[in-house]
Amino acid sequence: MSVSGMKKQLHKASQLLNERLMGAEGTKLDEDFLKMEKSVTAIHILLAELLSKTTEFLQPNPVSQELSNIKT
């Protein structure tokens, strides 16, 4: 993990600890943000699946190439 990632996680942990100890209420997320977060997650999953299938499609299959070479 990078230094900036560790700083971010440390900040999140300290903020959560402060909220718990001081009884502060966490930031409430509105409905639009939650819907957008769900759609972004769904798009991310679909893009990852599309990328893997595209890679499979574009990678040549050595067995089929060998069969075509034998036939010619």
C-alpha positions in Angstrom: 0.0 0.0 0.0 1.3 3.4 -0.8 2.0 6.1 1.7 -0.9 8.2 0.5 -3.2 5.2 0.8 -2.0 4.6 4.4 -2.6 8.2 5.3 -6.1 8.0 3.9 -6.9 4.9 5.9 -5.4 6.4 9.0 -7.5 9.5 8.6 -10.7 7.5 8.1 -10.0 5.4 11.2 -9.3 8.5 13.3 -12.5 10.2 12.0 -14.5 7.1 12.9 -13.0 6.9 16.3 -13.8 10.6 16.9 -17.3 10.1 15.8 -17.7 7.1 18.2 -16.1 8.8 21.2 -17.7 12.2 20.8 -21.1 10.8 19.9 -21.0 12.8 16.6 -23.2 11.7 13.8 -21.6 10.6 10.6 -22.2 12.3 7.3 -25.6 11.3 5.8 -25.5 10.4 2.2 -28.5 11.5 0.1 -30.5 9.2 -2.1 -29.1 10.5 -5.4 -25.5 9.7 -4.3 -26.5 6.2 -3.2 -28.2 5.5 -6.5 -25.2 6.8 -8.4 -22.8 4.7 -6.3 -24.9 1.5 -7.1 -24.9 2.3 -10.8 -21.1 3.0 -10.8 -20.5 -0.3 -9.1 -22.7 -2.1 -11.7 -20.9 -0.4 -14.6 -17.5 -1.3 -13.0 -18.5 -5.0 -12.8 -19.8 -5.0 -16.4 -16.7 -3.3 -17.7 -14.4 -5.8 -15.9 -16.4 -8.6 -17.4 -16.3 -7.0 -20.9 -12.6 -6.6 -20.7 -12.0 -10.2 -19.7 -14.2 -11.4 -22.6 -12.5 -9.0 -25.0 -9.1 -10.3 -24.0 -10.3 -13.9 -24.6 -11.7 -13.0 -28.0 -8.6 -11.2 -29.1 -6.1 -13.7 -27.9 -5.4 -16.3 -30.7 -6.2 -19.9 -29.9 -3.0 -21.9 -30.7 -4.9 -25.2 -31.2 -7.2 -23.8 -33.9 -4.2 -22.1 -35.6 -2.3 -25.4 -35.7 -5.3 -27.2 -37.2 -5.6 -24.6 -39.9 -1.9 -25.0 -40.7 -2.2 -28.8 -40.9 -5.2 -28.5 -43.4 -3.2 -26.3 -45.8 
